[in-house]
């Protein structure tokens, strides 16, 4: 088992590792964007509910 064996082993595994790494980076970006979007949406929703309660009074929602 000379240098050719190890070179072949590395070059055969390298594309799989690179594709896996690219996939991981893309999925991580998607999940982070989703988490940020949900956080911003919850903040906007809370602000809208507070504005609605302030304008209409909390008793109008209990009907």
Secondary structure as UniProt FT lines:
FT   HELIX           3..56
FT   HELIX           58..61
//
